[in-house]
């Protein structure tokens, strides 16, 4: 993981650095690499990985809205915190799916809560899942799994790359897949919230023209879990 801070206010940069280090110390994890920038141009020129970013809006040269949009084009999974005193930019920031909007002055406890959500999301996105078939074992990111489907004794793992016939049963997949990202909508289907496009009381529609049955008794719990997932990724 690599965490970046882009702000022309040196005091805010130092405060963010301290809060980030305190957060990882508090959860007994080594602090990841931290890189700081005072303007958008130097941030965009940086060639390193960008996993979590704390981004100011009002900066000399390129503003944070433009910089954030450019970074999202290059990596849609970057987790961006907007850090600013200007709430009028909220709508513009939300249009390119920032993760959270933090107001100055920063509140440490709120920062910790939001940082935990960001780290949980990052860990979920980078989890790799082994898919064992009769031909061998294929390792893919959990995010690439669209759904797991059972047809009799046959279990198919639908992914963005192709379909795999798993040697494991549905119970195995139900226990293996991250519960904050996957949901069993029916005894024959486990779906990935990330790939849901829409749903009704009977079906969940997903990417690549995939669909899954949704039992009526699970509709309310599915809707609640899906909305919580969307909230965690904003």
C-alpha positions, -999 to +999 in steps of 0.1 A: +000+000+000+012+035-008-006+066+007-002+101-008-010+136+005-014+165-018-019+199-001-001+232-003-006+238+034+024+224+052+006+223+086-022+202+071+003+179+055+021+174+088-012+168+106-022+142+081+011+125+083+008+123+121-028+110+120-019+084+094+011+071+115-010+072+147-037+052+130-014+024+119+003+024+153-031+021+169-040-010+149-004-025+154+004-024+116+036-010+101+028+023+084+029+021+046+050+043+024+039+080+027+045+105-001+037+142+000+031+167-027+023+205-026+007+208-060-013+187-085+013+189-113+039+170-092+014+145-081+003+137-116+039+134-127+046+108-100+050+073-115+045+053-083+015+033-071-014+054-058-037+035-034-050+061-009-049+098-015-057+128+007-063+156-018-068+194-012-090+213-037-077+249-035-041+247-047-018+267-069-021+256-106-043+226-111-071+223-086-080+191-068-111+184-088-092+183-120-063+162-105-088+138-089-106+132-122-073+126-140-062+101-114-095+082-115-091+079-153-058+061-148-069+040-118-106+038-110-097+019-077-077+047-062-093+057-028-095+095-027-103+116+004-111+153-004-097+175+024-109+211+022-126+240+040-148+246+010-180+226+011-192+241-022-170+217-041-188+187-026-210+180-057-181+183-081-160+159-060-188+133-057-191+132-095-158+114-098-166+091-069-143+103-041-143+080-011-149+106+017-150+143+021-131+156+052-135+191+064-107+213+079-099+215+107-096+177+109-112+157+137-089+129+147-116+104+158-136+109+126-103+106+106-096+072+123-131+059+115-128+069+078-093+056+076-104+022+089-131+021+062-105+030+035-081+003+046-108-023+048-119-014+012-083-015+000-078-049+015-110-063+000-100-050-035-066-066-033-076-100-019-066-128-043-088-159-045-076-193-056-100-211-080-093-248-081-105-267-112-098-302-126-072-286-148-053-267-121-055-237-098-061-201-111-055-171-088-076-140-094-085-108-076-117-112-056-130-081-074-129-099-107-154-125-096-189-116-108-208-145-092-207-181-082-235-203-095-245-239-086-263-261-112-268-294-095-234-306-084-216-283-109-203-250-094-193-223-119-173-192-109-181-164-134-153-138-137-145-109-158-120-130-177-139-163-182-159-190-164-143-216-142-158-249-131-148-252-095-140-284-077-154-269-045-191-266-033-211-235-025-205-237+012-168-235+005-173-203-015-197-188+010-170-192+037-141-180+015-155-149-001-154-115+018-188-110+034-187-072+031-185-077-007-204-109-015-240-120-008-258-153-012-290-142-030-303-178-035-291-212-027-277-214-062-260-179-063-234-158-045-230-124-061-203-097-060-219-063-051-192-045-072-208-059-104-244-053-097-262-030-122-298-033-109-322-056-091-358-063-084-377-087-061-368-117-083-335-111-101-301-093-096-286-081-129-248-079-132-220-071-156-214-093-187-252-100-189-250-122-158-281-125-136-289-143-103-321-153-086-331-133-055-354-150-031-383-128-018-373-135+019-338-122+012-348-091-007-348-067+023-315-080+037-299-079+003-310-043-004-297-032+030-264-050+025-260-035-010-267+000+002-242-004+030-216-015+004-223+015-018-220+038+012-186+023+020-173+029-015-183+066-018 
